[in-house]
């Protein structure tokens, strides 16, 4: 089976399973327009018989003073 998962990186929930690659990227575009905060916290993951590929993600780092 092949397809894409739209994943909320904040809690790991799978928001949507999409079979068509064109539709997957359209969903990302629409999400950015309708829900920009959710779009910033979402990743599109491709899965297939080879284990899958992360299409896009954003990582943040928090630095706190120890003093």
mmCIF file as gemmi writes it, N, C-alpha and C atoms, coordinates in Angstrom:
data_model
loop_
_atom_site.group_PDB
_atom_site.id
_atom_site.type_symbol
_atom_site.label_atom_id
_atom_site.label_alt_id
_atom_site.label_comp_id
_atom_site.label_asym_id
_atom_site.label_entity_id
_atom_site.label_seq_id
_atom_site.pdbx_PDB_ins_code
_atom_site.Cartn_x
_atom_site.Cartn_y
_atom_site.Cartn_z
_atom_site.occupancy
_atom_site.B_iso_or_equiv
_atom_site.pdbx_formal_charge
_atom_site.auth_seq_id
_atom_site.auth_asym_id
_atom_site.pdbx_PDB_model_num
ATOM 1 N N . UNK Axp A 1 ? 0.831 -1.176 0 1 0 ? 1 A 1
ATOM 2 C CA . UNK Axp A 1 ? 0 0 0 1 0 ? 1 A 1
ATOM 3 C C . UNK Axp A 1 ? 0.879 1.244 0 1 0 ? 1 A 1
ATOM 4 N N . UNK Axp A 2 ? 0.493 2.244 -0.749 1 0 ? 2 A 1
ATOM 5 C CA . UNK Axp A 2 ? 1.223 3.496 -0.791 1 0 ? 2 A 1
ATOM 6 C C . UNK Axp A 2 ? 0.271 4.643 -0.537 1 0 ? 2 A 1
ATOM 7 N N . UNK Axp A 3 ? 0.799 5.728 -0.035 1 0 ? 3 A 1
ATOM 8 C CA . UNK Axp A 3 ? -0.019 6.897 0.202 1 0 ? 3 A 1
ATOM 9 C C . UNK Axp A 3 ? 0.706 7.894 1.075 1 0 ? 3 A 1
ATOM 10 N N . UNK Axp A 4 ? -0.061 8.837 1.608 1 0 ? 4 A 1
ATOM 11 C CA . UNK Axp A 4 ? 0.473 9.906 2.423 1 0 ? 4 A 1
ATOM 12 C C . UNK Axp A 4 ? -0.348 10.027 3.7 1 0 ? 4 A 1
ATOM 13 N N . UNK Axp A 5 ? 0.313 10.426 4.765 1 0 ? 5 A 1
ATOM 14 C CA . UNK Axp A 5 ? -0.359 10.729 6.012 1 0 ? 5 A 1
ATOM 15 C C . UNK Axp A 5 ? -0.082 12.19 6.342 1 0 ? 5 A 1
ATOM 16 N N . UNK Axp A 6 ? -1.12 12.922 6.699 1 0 ? 6 A 1
ATOM 17 C CA . UNK Axp A 6 ? -0.969 14.269 7.224 1 0 ? 6 A 1
ATOM 18 C C . UNK Axp A 6 ? -0.97 14.125 8.735 1 0 ? 6 A 1
ATOM 19 N N . UNK Axp A 7 ? 0.147 14.491 9.368 1 0 ? 7 A 1
ATOM 20 C CA . UNK Axp A 7 ? 0.353 14.233 10.793 1 0 ? 7 A 1
ATOM 21 C C . UNK Axp A 7 ? 0.505 15.552 11.547 1 0 ? 7 A 1
ATOM 22 N N . UNK Axp A 8 ? -0.187 15.667 12.674 1 0 ? 8 A 1
ATOM 23 C CA . UNK Axp A 8 ? -0.036 16.811 13.571 1 0 ? 8 A 1
ATOM 24 C C . UNK Axp A 8 ? 1.182 16.529 14.448 1 0 ? 8 A 1
ATOM 25 N N . UNK Axp A 9 ? 2.261 17.275 14.255 1 0 ? 9 A 1
ATOM 26 C CA . UNK Axp A 9 ? 3.501 17.027 14.981 1 0 ? 9 A 1
ATOM 27 C C . UNK Axp A 9 ? 3.42 17.377 16.459 1 0 ? 9 A 1
ATOM 28 N N . UNK Axp A 10 ? 2.41 18.132 16.847 1 0 ? 10 A 1
ATOM 29 C CA . UNK Axp A 10 ? 2.289 18.509 18.256 1 0 ? 10 A 1
ATOM 30 C C . UNK Axp A 10 ? 1.956 17.312 19.126 1 0 ? 10 A 1
ATOM 31 N N . UNK Axp A 11 ? 1.149 16.386 18.599 1 0 ? 11 A 1
ATOM 32 C CA . UNK Axp A 11 ? 0.767 15.229 19.405 1 0 ? 11 A 1
ATOM 33 C C . UNK Axp A 11 ? 0.831 13.903 18.649 1 0 ? 11 A 1
ATOM 34 N N . UNK Axp A 12 ? 1.256 13.939 17.386 1 0 ? 12 A 1
ATOM 35 C CA . UNK Axp A 12 ? 1.431 12.715 16.619 1 0 ? 12 A 1
ATOM 36 C C . UNK Axp A 12 ? 0.171 12.15 15.993 1 0 ? 12 A 1
ATOM 37 N N . UNK Axp A 13 ? -0.947 12.868 16.098 1 0 ? 13 A 1
ATOM 38 C CA . UNK Axp A 13 ? -2.198 12.383 15.515 1 0 ? 13 A 1
ATOM 39 C C . UNK Axp A 13 ? -2.131 12.375 13.994 1 0 ? 13 A 1
ATOM 40 N N . UNK Axp A 14 ? -2.672 11.332 13.409 1 0 ? 14 A 1
ATOM 41 C CA . UNK Axp A 14 ? -2.84 11.289 11.958 1 0 ? 14 A 1
ATOM 42 C C . UNK Axp A 14 ? -4.152 12.004 11.655 1 0 ? 14 A 1
ATOM 43 N N . UNK Axp A 15 ? -4.056 13.093 10.899 1 0 ? 15 A 1
ATOM 44 C CA . UNK Axp A 15 ? -5.225 13.901 10.584 1 0 ? 15 A 1
ATOM 45 C C . UNK Axp A 15 ? -5.946 13.412 9.347 1 0 ? 15 A 1
ATOM 46 N N . UNK Axp A 16 ? -5.176 12.855 8.41 1 0 ? 16 A 1
ATOM 47 C CA . UNK Axp A 16 ? -5.768 12.468 7.142 1 0 ? 16 A 1
ATOM 48 C C . UNK Axp A 16 ? -4.867 11.47 6.428 1 0 ? 16 A 1
ATOM 49 N N . UNK Axp A 17 ? -5.467 10.511 5.777 1 0 ? 17 A 1
ATOM 50 C CA . UNK Axp A 17 ? -4.743 9.586 4.918 1 0 ? 17 A 1
ATOM 51 C C . UNK Axp A 17 ? -5.145 9.908 3.479 1 0 ? 17 A 1
ATOM 52 N N . UNK Axp A 18 ? -4.144 10.104 2.623 1 0 ? 18 A 1
ATOM 53 C CA . UNK Axp A 18 ? -4.39 10.529 1.247 1 0 ? 18 A 1
ATOM 54 C C . UNK Axp A 18 ? -3.638 9.594 0.307 1 0 ? 18 A 1
ATOM 55 N N . UNK Axp A 19 ? -4.323 9.072 -0.693 1 0 ? 19 A 1
ATOM 56 C CA . UNK Axp A 19 ? -3.692 8.13 -1.619 1 0 ? 19 A 1
ATOM 57 C C . UNK Axp A 19 ? -2.982 8.835 -2.775 1 0 ? 19 A 1
ATOM 58 N N . UNK Axp A 20 ? -3.524 9.931 -3.252 1 0 ? 20 A 1
ATOM 59 C CA . UNK Axp A 20 ? -3.022 10.61 -4.451 1 0 ? 20 A 1
ATOM 60 C C . UNK Axp A 20 ? -2.013 11.703 -4.078 1 0 ? 20 A 1
ATOM 61 N N . UNK Axp A 21 ? -0.811 11.697 -4.672 1 0 ? 21 A 1
ATOM 62 C CA . UNK Axp A 21 ? 0.202 12.697 -4.323 1 0 ? 21 A 1
ATOM 63 C C . UNK Axp A 21 ? -0.218 14.127 -4.665 1 0 ? 21 A 1
ATOM 64 N N . UNK Axp A 22 ? -0.901 14.323 -5.761 1 0 ? 22 A 1
ATOM 65 C CA . UNK Axp A 22 ? -1.347 15.665 -6.138 1 0 ? 22 A 1
ATOM 66 C C . UNK Axp A 22 ? -2.346 16.191 -5.106 1 0 ? 22 A 1
ATOM 67 N N . UNK Axp A 23 ? -3.262 15.337 -4.706 1 0 ? 23 A 1
ATOM 68 C CA . UNK Axp A 23 ? -4.249 15.726 -3.694 1 0 ? 23 A 1
ATOM 69 C C . UNK Axp A 23 ? -3.566 16.025 -2.365 1 0 ? 23 A 1
ATOM 70 N N . UNK Axp A 24 ? -2.531 15.274 -2.017 1 0 ? 24 A 1
ATOM 71 C CA . UNK Axp A 24 ? -1.822 15.487 -0.758 1 0 ? 24 A 1
ATOM 72 C C . UNK Axp A 24 ? -1.242 16.897 -0.694 1 0 ? 24 A 1
ATOM 73 N N . UNK Axp A 25 ? -0.616 17.343 -1.771 1 0 ? 25 A 1
ATOM 74 C CA . UNK Axp A 25 ? -0.036 18.678 -1.772 1 0 ? 25 A 1
ATOM 75 C C . UNK Axp A 25 ? -1.111 19.761 -1.86 1 0 ? 25 A 1
ATOM 76 N N . UNK Axp A 26 ? -2.216 19.47 -2.499 1 0 ? 26 A 1
ATOM 77 C CA . UNK Axp A 26 ? -3.337 20.421 -2.513 1 0 ? 26 A 1
ATOM 78 C C . UNK Axp A 26 ? -3.916 20.59 -1.111 1 0 ? 26 A 1
ATOM 79 N N . UNK Axp A 27 ? -3.988 19.489 -0.376 1 0 ? 27 A 1
ATOM 80 C CA . UNK Axp A 27 ? -4.482 19.561 0.999 1 0 ? 27 A 1
ATOM 81 C C . UNK Axp A 27 ? -3.565 20.445 1.834 1 0 ? 27 A 1
ATOM 82 N N . UNK Axp A 28 ? -2.247 20.318 1.668 1 0 ? 28 A 1
ATOM 83 C CA . UNK Axp A 28 ? -1.31 21.173 2.4 1 0 ? 28 A 1
ATOM 84 C C . UNK Axp A 28 ? -1.513 22.641 2.052 1 0 ? 28 A 1
ATOM 85 N N . UNK Axp A 29 ? -1.686 22.936 0.772 1 0 ? 29 A 1
ATOM 86 C CA . UNK Axp A 29 ? -1.917 24.314 0.348 1 0 ? 29 A 1
ATOM 87 C C . UNK Axp A 29 ? -3.198 24.87 0.959 1 0 ? 29 A 1
ATOM 88 N N . UNK Axp A 30 ? -4.249 24.086 0.927 1 0 ? 30 A 1
ATOM 89 C CA . UNK Axp A 30 ? -5.53 24.523 1.481 1 0 ? 30 A 1
ATOM 90 C C . UNK Axp A 30 ? -5.444 24.707 2.994 1 0 ? 30 A 1
ATOM 91 N N . UNK Axp A 31 ? -4.748 23.802 3.659 1 0 ? 31 A 1
ATOM 92 C CA . UNK Axp A 31 ? -4.566 23.901 5.098 1 0 ? 31 A 1
ATOM 93 C C . UNK Axp A 31 ? -3.822 25.185 5.456 1 0 ? 31 A 1
ATOM 94 N N . UNK Axp A 32 ? -2.83 25.542 4.679 1 0 ? 32 A 1
ATOM 95 C CA . UNK Axp A 32 ? -2.065 26.77 4.922 1 0 ? 32 A 1
ATOM 96 C C . UNK Axp A 32 ? -2.969 27.993 4.802 1 0 ? 32 A 1
ATOM 97 N N . UNK Axp A 33 ? -3.913 27.963 3.896 1 0 ? 33 A 1
ATOM 98 C CA . UNK Axp A 33 ? -4.842 29.081 3.723 1 0 ? 33 A 1
ATOM 99 C C . UNK Axp A 33 ? -5.876 29.137 4.835 1 0 ? 33 A 1
ATOM 100 N N . UNK Axp A 34 ? -6.432 27.988 5.199 1 0 ? 34 A 1
ATOM 101 C CA . UNK Axp A 34 ? -7.547 27.934 6.147 1 0 ? 34 A 1
ATOM 102 C C . UNK Axp A 34 ? -7.105 27.896 7.613 1 0 ? 34 A 1
ATOM 103 N N . UNK Axp A 35 ? -6.048 27.177 7.903 1 0 ? 35 A 1
ATOM 104 C CA . UNK Axp A 35 ? -5.584 26.967 9.28 1 0 ? 35 A 1
ATOM 105 C C . UNK Axp A 35 ? -4.059 27.081 9.344 1 0 ? 35 A 1
ATOM 106 N N . UNK Axp A 36 ? -3.514 28.294 9.211 1 0 ? 36 A 1
ATOM 107 C CA . UNK Axp A 36 ? -2.049 28.43 9.155 1 0 ? 36 A 1
ATOM 108 C C . UNK Axp A 36 ? -1.313 27.891 10.38 1 0 ? 36 A 1
ATOM 109 N N . UNK Axp A 37 ? -1.896 28.019 11.576 1 0 ? 37 A 1
ATOM 110 C CA . UNK Axp A 37 ? -1.221 27.49 12.769 1 0 ? 37 A 1
ATOM 111 C C . UNK Axp A 37 ? -1.113 25.971 12.724 1 0 ? 37 A 1
ATOM 112 N N . UNK Axp A 38 ? -2.175 25.315 12.275 1 0 ? 38 A 1
ATOM 113 C CA . UNK Axp A 38 ? -2.139 23.861 12.147 1 0 ? 38 A 1
ATOM 114 C C . UNK Axp A 38 ? -1.181 23.459 11.03 1 0 ? 38 A 1
ATOM 115 N N . UNK Axp A 39 ? -1.187 24.199 9.94 1 0 ? 39 A 1
ATOM 116 C CA . UNK Axp A 39 ? -0.288 23.885 8.82 1 0 ? 39 A 1
ATOM 117 C C . UNK Axp A 39 ? 1.174 23.966 9.254 1 0 ? 39 A 1
ATOM 118 N N . UNK Axp A 40 ? 1.491 24.925 10.136 1 0 ? 40 A 1
ATOM 119 C CA . UNK Axp A 40 ? 2.869 25.054 10.623 1 0 ? 40 A 1
ATOM 120 C C . UNK Axp A 40 ? 3.271 23.894 11.515 1 0 ? 40 A 1
ATOM 121 N N . UNK Axp A 41 ? 2.288 23.2 12.08 1 0 ? 41 A 1
ATOM 122 C CA . UNK Axp A 41 ? 2.573 22.086 12.992 1 0 ? 41 A 1
ATOM 123 C C . UNK Axp A 41 ? 2.315 20.731 12.338 1 0 ? 41 A 1
ATOM 124 N N . UNK Axp A 42 ? 2.169 20.712 11.016 1 0 ? 42 A 1
ATOM 125 C CA . UNK Axp A 42 ? 1.836 19.457 10.328 1 0 ? 42 A 1
ATOM 126 C C . UNK Axp A 42 ? 2.977 19.012 9.422 1 0 ? 42 A 1
ATOM 127 N N . UNK Axp A 43 ? 3.071 17.718 9.255 1 0 ? 43 A 1
ATOM 128 C CA . UNK Axp A 43 ? 4.029 17.12 8.316 1 0 ? 43 A 1
ATOM 129 C C . UNK Axp A 43 ? 3.282 16.177 7.39 1 0 ? 43 A 1
ATOM 130 N N . UNK Axp A 44 ? 3.785 16.088 6.193 1 0 ? 44 A 1
ATOM 131 C CA . UNK Axp A 44 ? 3.251 15.136 5.229 1 0 ? 44 A 1
ATOM 132 C C . UNK Axp A 44 ? 4.245 13.992 5.141 1 0 ? 44 A 1
ATOM 133 N N . UNK Axp A 45 ? 3.782 12.782 5.45 1 0 ? 45 A 1
ATOM 134 C CA . UNK Axp A 45 ? 4.642 11.608 5.471 1 0 ? 45 A 1
ATOM 135 C C . UNK Axp A 45 ? 4.187 10.65 4.383 1 0 ? 45 A 1
ATOM 136 N N . UNK Axp A 46 ? 5.125 10.251 3.533 1 0 ? 46 A 1
ATOM 137 C CA . UNK Axp A 46 ? 4.809 9.275 2.488 1 0 ? 46 A 1
ATOM 138 C C . UNK Axp A 46 ? 5.152 7.899 3.018 1 0 ? 46 A 1
ATOM 139 N N . UNK Axp A 47 ? 4.262 6.96 2.821 1 0 ? 47 A 1
ATOM 140 C CA . UNK Axp A 47 ? 4.558 5.594 3.243 1 0 ? 47 A 1
ATOM 141 C C . UNK Axp A 47 ? 4.405 4.658 2.051 1 0 ? 47 A 1
ATOM 142 N N . UNK Axp A 48 ? 5.252 3.642 2.046 1 0 ? 48 A 1
ATOM 143 C CA . UNK Axp A 48 ? 5.22 2.645 0.987 1 0 ? 48 A 1
ATOM 144 C C . UNK Axp A 48 ? 5.899 1.381 1.5 1 0 ? 48 A 1
ATOM 145 N N . UNK Axp A 49 ? 6.166 0.46 0.62 1 0 ? 49 A 1
ATOM 146 C CA . UNK Axp A 49 ? 6.763 -0.805 1.047 1 0 ? 49 A 1
ATOM 147 C C . UNK Axp A 49 ? 8.237 -0.676 1.444 1 0 ? 49 A 1
ATOM 148 N N . UNK Axp A 50 ? 8.827 0.497 1.252 1 0 ? 50 A 1
ATOM 149 C CA . UNK Axp A 50 ? 10.222 0.711 1.635 1 0 ? 50 A 1
ATOM 150 C C . UNK Axp A 50 ? 10.36 1.398 2.989 1 0 ? 50 A 1
ATOM 151 N N . UNK Axp A 51 ? 9.269 1.683 3.652 1 0 ? 51 A 1
ATOM 152 C CA . UNK Axp A 51 ? 9.365 2.227 5.002 1 0 ? 51 A 1
ATOM 153 C C . UNK Axp A 51 ? 8.888 3.649 5.157 1 0 ? 51 A 1
ATOM 154 N N . UNK Axp A 52 ? 8.818 4.437 4.08 1 0 ? 52 A 1
ATOM 155 C CA . UNK Axp A 52 ? 8.275 5.783 4.185 1 0 ? 52 A 1
ATOM 156 C C . UNK Axp A 52 ? 9.328 6.865 4.128 1 0 ? 52 A 1
ATOM 157 N N . UNK Axp A 53 ? 8.858 8.074 3.859 1 0 ? 53 A 1
ATOM 158 C CA . UNK Axp A 53 ? 9.717 9.238 3.708 1 0 ? 53 A 1
ATOM 159 C C . UNK Axp A 53 ? 9.004 10.432 4.317 1 0 ? 53 A 1
ATOM 160 N N . UNK Axp A 54 ? 9.738 11.241 5.049 1 0 ? 54 A 1
ATOM 161 C CA . UNK Axp A 54 ? 9.196 12.479 5.577 1 0 ? 54 A 1
ATOM 162 C C . UNK Axp A 54 ? 9.304 13.542 4.497 1 0 ? 54 A 1
ATOM 163 N N . UNK Axp A 55 ? 8.179 14.122 4.079 1 0 ? 55 A 1
ATOM 164 C CA . UNK Axp A 55 ? 8.168 15.116 3.011 1 0 ? 55 A 1
ATOM 165 C C . UNK Axp A 55 ? 8.524 16.495 3.543 1 0 ? 55 A 1
ATOM 166 N N . UNK Axp A 56 ? 7.995 16.85 4.687 1 0 ? 56 A 1
ATOM 167 C CA . UNK Axp A 56 ? 8.283 18.17 5.226 1 0 ? 56 A 1
ATOM 168 C C . UNK Axp A 56 ? 8.063 18.224 6.714 1 0 ? 56 A 1
ATOM 169 N N . UNK Axp A 57 ? 8.914 18.967 7.386 1 0 ? 57 A 1
ATOM 170 C CA . UNK Axp A 57 ? 8.764 19.126 8.829 1 0 ? 57 A 1
ATOM 171 C C . UNK Axp A 57 ? 9.502 20.384 9.248 1 0 ? 57 A 1
ATOM 172 N N . UNK Axp A 58 ? 9.143 20.883 10.378 1 0 ? 58 A 1
ATOM 173 C CA . UNK Axp A 58 ? 9.832 22.033 10.937 1 0 ? 58 A 1
ATOM 174 C C . UNK Axp A 58 ? 10.155 21.701 12.377 1 0 ? 58 A 1
ATOM 175 N N . UNK Axp A 59 ? 11.37 21.991 12.784 1 0 ? 59 A 1
ATOM 176 C CA . UNK Axp A 59 ? 11.802 21.69 14.134 1 0 ? 59 A 1
ATOM 177 C C . UNK Axp A 59 ? 12.129 22.993 14.847 1 0 ? 59 A 1
ATOM 178 N N . UNK Axp A 60 ? 11.736 23.091 16.087 1 0 ? 60 A 1
ATOM 179 C CA . UNK Axp A 60 ? 12.082 24.255 16.893 1 0 ? 60 A 1
ATOM 180 C C . UNK Axp A 60 ? 12.924 23.815 18.074 1 0 ? 60 A 1
ATOM 181 N N . UNK Axp A 61 ? 13.756 24.716 18.546 1 0 ? 61 A 1
ATOM 182 C CA . UNK Axp A 61 ? 14.594 24.446 19.693 1 0 ? 61 A 1
ATOM 183 C C . UNK Axp A 61 ? 14.363 25.55 20.72 1 0 ? 61 A 1
ATOM 184 N N . UNK Axp A 62 ? 14.177 25.177 21.965 1 0 ? 62 A 1
ATOM 185 C CA . UNK Axp A 62 ? 14.003 26.146 23.029 1 0 ? 62 A 1
ATOM 186 C C . UNK Axp A 62 ? 15.263 26.153 23.88 1 0 ? 62 A 1
ATOM 187 N N . UNK Axp A 63 ? 15.753 27.34 24.149 1 0 ? 63 A 1
ATOM 188 C CA . UNK Axp A 63 ? 16.951 27.502 24.965 1 0 ? 63 A 1
ATOM 189 C C . UNK Axp A 63 ? 16.551 28.237 26.227 1 0 ? 63 A 1
ATOM 190 N N . UNK Axp A 64 ? 16.93 27.663 27.369 1 0 ? 64 A 1
ATOM 191 C CA . UNK Axp A 64 ? 16.64 28.302 28.654 1 0 ? 64 A 1
ATOM 192 C C . UNK Axp A 64 ? 17.94 28.5 29.41 1 0 ? 64 A 1
ATOM 193 N N . UNK Axp A 65 ? 17.997 29.593 30.116 1 0 ? 65 A 1
ATOM 194 C CA . UNK Axp A 65 ? 19.159 29.889 30.939 1 0 ? 65 A 1
ATOM 195 C C . UNK Axp A 65 ? 19.148 28.975 32.169 1 0 ? 65 A 1
ATOM 196 N N . UNK Axp A 66 ? 20.304 28.461 32.536 1 0 ? 66 A 1
ATOM 197 C CA . UNK Axp A 66 ? 20.417 27.603 33.713 1 0 ? 66 A 1
ATOM 198 C C . UNK Axp A 66 ? 20.79 28.419 34.952 1 0 ? 66 A 1
ATOM 199 N N . UNK Axp A 67 ? 21.039 29.687 34.772 1 0 ? 67 A 1
ATOM 200 C CA . UNK Axp A 67 ? 21.425 30.561 35.898 1 0 ? 67 A 1
ATOM 201 C C . UNK Axp A 67 ? 20.238 31.21 36.532 1 0 ? 67 A 1
